[in-house]
Amino acid sequence: MAKKTASAFPIEIDAARRPPLGMSPAAFLRDYWQKRPLLIRNAFPGLQSPLQPEDLAGLACEEGALARLIQHDRARDHYSVRHGPFEESDFPGLPRQDWTLLVQDVDKWDADVAALLPAFAFLPRWRIDDVMISFAAPGGSVGAHVDQYDVFLLQGQGHRRWQIDARPNPPQDFRNDAELKLLREFEPSHEWLLGPGDMLYLPPGVPHHGVAEDACLTFSIGMRAPSSAELMGDYIDTLAADADEALRYADPDLAPPRDPNEIDAAAMQRVVQALNALRMNDPDRLGDWFGRFITVYRAAGEVSAGGAPAPARAELEFALDQGATLWRHPWSRMAWRRAHAKGGAARLYVSGQEFALPAKDAQALAAAAELDLAGYSALSGAGRDCVLALVAGGHYRLGRDAPDDGDGYDGEDDGAEEE
């Protein structure tokens, strides 16, 4: 069977009959993911924005929300940036055009926005970072730029014109006269006007520029993509912190050197042995480190127990028996991994912590945005102990109704603290 050339893959597709990708997830991941951009018309047919511009402005005024206001002076081609939280009085005085309000992690603050994420279940959940939402007045833009992570740009309201440079090796030098990392040169190879429900997928490194045609909302579903330097630095720090001081460079096989000033091949082999003594090649140690790392990476807030005492086991189980539910804190990130050791053991990672559990329990809790009596009862004793620890740490809240926006998830009383 002949291999497809790059030109055989369409750059635009209509997904009305097969949302949100217009193809199977396997085909998208094989042909487009981290390979080439794709404009997906009708990715969310008939989409009604789950959030209005005034709601976003209100969120940008909340203590703990990560918000930016970017204004563009067309005459000087100058972009200025202000960081939130803002005052409500900041918005009425803004001009009628050429500004953008961006708020990150809106899925953590608004359950209706978080309800968009199951549509992206074809990706590992731990890879999805957040839903950032931008409101742009007509002409609003953040300038031509490039991201080093995958992003899905979903048009929620109004219309935005997107230009991208999909050519091989596009120029990526930055301007030195801007507060933002904007491209010095940008020559678009494609241009589209997106309306509500349309979505643009961009792999890392594709230059793009979006300009609002009218007042519009754009939802950016971005990925966690730590750099090699970030991974290496954090892992080496972890190894060094846990290292046994008795493990050192040693040379019991030392022979008289030909040149006492030379670092010879035998010496370098001993260096490798000394590093391997830190168990850098231990898959479980590596997996446990990565599980802790990725569940805190780029987290804008952290979870703490808050002021209320945690319920005792009997109190928790009685409440569940009476119809209450455990609701996961929106800032709590979970993932799980099968251990390499035999016996069905697994690890559950929760915002940088790890719990040893049976694989069935770890899998169930990692997926449990809410946990009722049936879900709790299906856990082993170790799984129930873990739930009690997570409740005590603020990762689950006991209640009969799902927390409303701001009801305990406002960054104050519930223990969500801005980093």
N, C-alpha and C positions, 0 to 999 in steps of 0.2 A: 504493500500500500504506500503510495507516494506521500511524503511528508508535506504538510501545508506550509506555504511561504507566509511571511508576515502580512502580505497584501491580501491573503485569503481570509483574514479575520476582520469582520466588519468593525468599525469604530463606533457605529451607532446602531441601536437595536430598539424595537418596540416590545415592551414586556407586558402589554395589557392582558394577553392571554396566559402569561406565565410569570407573574410577579414573584419576587422583586427583580430577578435577573434576566428574564426572558430566555433562560436556558437552565439546564440542570446545574446545581451547585458544583458537581464534579467537572462539568465542562467549563464553567467560569474559572474555577481554581486552576484547571489545566491550561487554559488558553489565555487568560487575562491576568490572574492574580500575580502581582509583582512582575508583570511582563509588558502590558500595554494598557492604555486608558480605554474606557468604554463609556459612552453616553447611553443611558438607559431611559428611554421615554416610557412614561406610565409605569415606573417601578412601583409606585404606590397609587394605583388608579383611584381617582376621586378623593384624594387626600384632603382632609380638613385639618388645618394646623391645630395641634393639641395645646398650643400656647399662643397668646396674642401679644403684640408689641408692648402694650402697657404692662402685661405680666412680666415680660423680660426686663423692662425698665425698673419695675418694682423689685425684682430679684437683684438687679445690679446695685440696689441701695442697701441690700442686706449685708451686715457684718459677716465676713467669712466667705462671701461669694467672690469669685475671681472674675473681674470685669474690666474691660478696656473700652475707651471711647477714642476712635481714630477719626481725625478730620483731615481733609485734603484741600489744600489751597491750589486751585487749578492754575492760577496766574504764575505761581512760582514752582509748581509741581512739588509742593512741600507737604509731607505728612507729619502730623503731630499726634502724640499719644498721651492720654490721661488714664490713670489707673483708679479703679474704684476701691472701696465702696463710694457711691455717689449720693448726692442729695436729690430729692424729688425736684427741687428748684433748679437743678442743673439742666433739665431737659427742655422746659418751655422756651428757653432763650436760644436754643440751637437753631442754625439756619435751616432753610427748607430743603437743602440738598448737600451732598458731598460729605456725609459723615456716617459712621458705622459704630454700632454698639455690639460688643462681643461678650458673651458670658459662657464660661466653661462649666463642665460638670452639671449641666442642667438636668440630666437624667437622675442625679442624686437628690435634687430638690423637688422635682415634679414627677409624680407617678405616671401621668399621661405621656410625658416625653419618654420615660423609661419603657413604656409599653411598645415603643418602636423597636427596641433591641431584639426581641425574639425573631424578627424578620431576618436578622443577621446570624441566626443559629448555625449557618453553614461554616462559621468561623469558630475557633476556640474562644470561649467566653473570656478567658484570661488575656487574650490578645486585644480585646476591645477596651480602649481607654475611657472615652467619655463621649457624650453628645454636647458639642459646643454649638450654641445658637447665636447667629448674628442678625440684628435688625439693621437694615441700611435704608437711609433716605435716598430719594432719586439721585443717581450719580455716586452713591456711596461705594467705597472700595477700600481695601487694605493694600492695594498696589500689587504689582507683579512679583511673585515670590515662588519659592519651591519648598516643599515639605520633604523630610527624610523618613516619612512613614506613609503607609497606605491611608487613604481617606475616601469616604463616600460623601458627596456633597448633595444633599437632598433638598430640593426646593419645597418649602412649606407654605409660602404665601407670596403673592406678587411674582415678579419676573426678574431674573438676573441673567446678564449676558456673560458667558464664560468664553475665554480664549485660552488655548493651551499650545505649547510647543512640543509636539510629539516626535520631533526629529531625533535621530541618534546624536548623543553628545551635545546637547544644546549648551550655550554659554550660561554659566552660573556664578559669575562674579557679582559681588554685592556693591551697591552704591555706598559711598562713604559720607553722604550728606543727609542720611535719614536715620531716625531713631529705630526704625524697623529694618529687618534684613530684607531689603528690596533688591531686585535684580537690576544690574546696570544696563543690560541689554535684554530685550524681550521681543522676539519675532514670532507671532502666532502662526501655527500651521493649520489650526482648526478653530472655528468659532460657532457657538450655538446660543440660542435664547432658551432658557429653561423656565417652565411654568410649574405650578403646584403638582407634585407627584413625580416630576422628572428627577433623575439622579445621575450625577457624574462620578464615576470611579476613577481615581488617579493612583497609580503605583508611586512608590518613592522616587523623587528626583525629576518629576515632570513639571516644568515651569507652567504657572497658570495665573490668570488675572480675571477676577470677577467684578462686574460693575452693575449696580442695581439700575434697572430700567424704570422702576417705580418703587414705592415703599415696599420692602420685601423682607421675608424671613428665610434664612437658609440654615439647615441643620447639618452640621459636620460631624460625622461618625468617624472618629480617629482611632488609630491603633497604638498600642504600646510597642515601641521598637527601640529598646535600649542599644546604645552603641557598644562596640566591642570594648572600648575603653571603660565604659561604665560597668560592663559585665566583669571585665578583668579586675578593675579596681576594687569592686565590692567583694568579689570572690577571694582575692588575695588578702584583703583586710580580714575577712572571716577566717581564712586559713591561719594567718599570722596571729590572730587573737586567741585561737584555740591550740596553737602549736606548743609542743612539749619542748622546753628549753634544753632538754637533754639530747634532742635530735639536732645534730650539728654536722658540718662538713668534717669528714674523717678520712684518713689515708693510711690504714694499717699495712697496706701493700706497697708503701712508698719505696722506690728504688732511687739510688743516686741519679740526679738529673744530668743530662748532657749539658744543659745550660740552666743554671739556677735562676735566671731571669725570665725564662720562658714559661707561659701557661700552656702546658702540653695537652695532648688529647686525653691522656689518662686523668689529668686533673679535671677536665671538663666532664668526663664520665662520672667522676665522683660528685660533681655539682649536680648532675642529673639525678643521681641516687639520693642526694640530700633533699632535693625538691620532691622526689617521689615519696620520700618518707613522710611528707605532709599529706599523702593520700590524695593527690590532685586527680588521680585516675579512679577514685572510688565512686561508682555510679550513684550509690545511695547518698553519700555525702554531697556530691554535686547536685543531685536532685533535690535534696532537702534545702540546700542553700538557694537554688533557683526558685523553689516554691515560695520561700520566705521573701526573696528579693522581688519577684514579679508581682506579688500581692500587696506590695507597698510602693512599687515604682510609680512615680509621677502622681501619687495620691495627694490631692489637694487638702484633704482633711483626714483626721484620724479618729478612731472610736475609743471612748473611755467609758467607764461604768456610770458616770454621772452621780447625782446625789442620792437617789433612791436606793435602799438596800435590795439586793437580789432576793427573789423568793426562794424559800427552802424547797427541797425536792417534793415534799408532800403537798405544799401549797401550789407549786407549779403543776403537778400532776392532777390535783383536784380542779384547778382552773381549766386545764385542757379537757378534763372529763365533763366540765360544765359548758363546754362550747367555745372556750377562748382559743386564740391562735397565737403562735409566736411569729412575729414579723421581723425579718432581717433589717438591720440598720442599712440605709442606702450607701453609706460610706464603707461598709464592710465588704472586703473583697475575698473571695474564696476560690480555691482550686484544689485538685487532689491528684495523687500520683500513686501508682502501684510500686511497692518496694521490690527491689531485686531479690531480697532474701525470700526464701520459700515460706509457705504457710499462709498465704492469702493476706499478708499484712499490707497496709497502705498508709499513706500520710494525707491528712487534711491540712491545708495551709489557709490561714485566716489572718489577713492583714499583717503578715510578718511572723505569725506564730505557727507552730506545727503541732499536730495531734496524731498519735499512732492509733489507728483504728482498723477494723476489718474493712476490706475494700467496699463491701456493700454499703456500710455506714458512711464511709468517706464520700462515695459517689452520691448518695442520697442527700447528705448535708450540703455538699458543694452546689447542688441544684436547687436547694430549698430556700426560695425567697420567702416562703411562709411554711410553717410547720404546725399541723393540727394534731389531734389526738391519734389519729390513724398513723400518720407519719412518724410521730414520736414513738408509738407503741411498736412499730416495725423495726426500730433500732435495737441493737444489742445493748447489754449493760454498759459497755465501753462507749457506745454511741450516745446513750442517755447521759452518762457522766460528762461527755464532751458538750452536750447541749447545755447542761447546768453551768459549765465553765464559760460557755459563750454568752449565756444570759448574764452571768455575773460580770463579764467584761463589756457588756453593752452591745454585743453583736446581734442579739435578738431582744425584742421587746414583747412582753405579754399583753394582750388586749383582745377585745372582742371585735373591734373594727380596725381596718387598715388605717395607719396614721395618715391624716390629711396633710397637704402641703403646709409646712410650718408647725404642725402639731407634733412637737417633740423632735422634729427633724429640722430645726431651724438653726442648728449650729450653736445652740446655747445650752438648754436644759438637758439635752440628750447626750452631751459629751462629744459632739463633733467639733473638733478644734482645728482651726486653720494652722497649717504648718508655716 
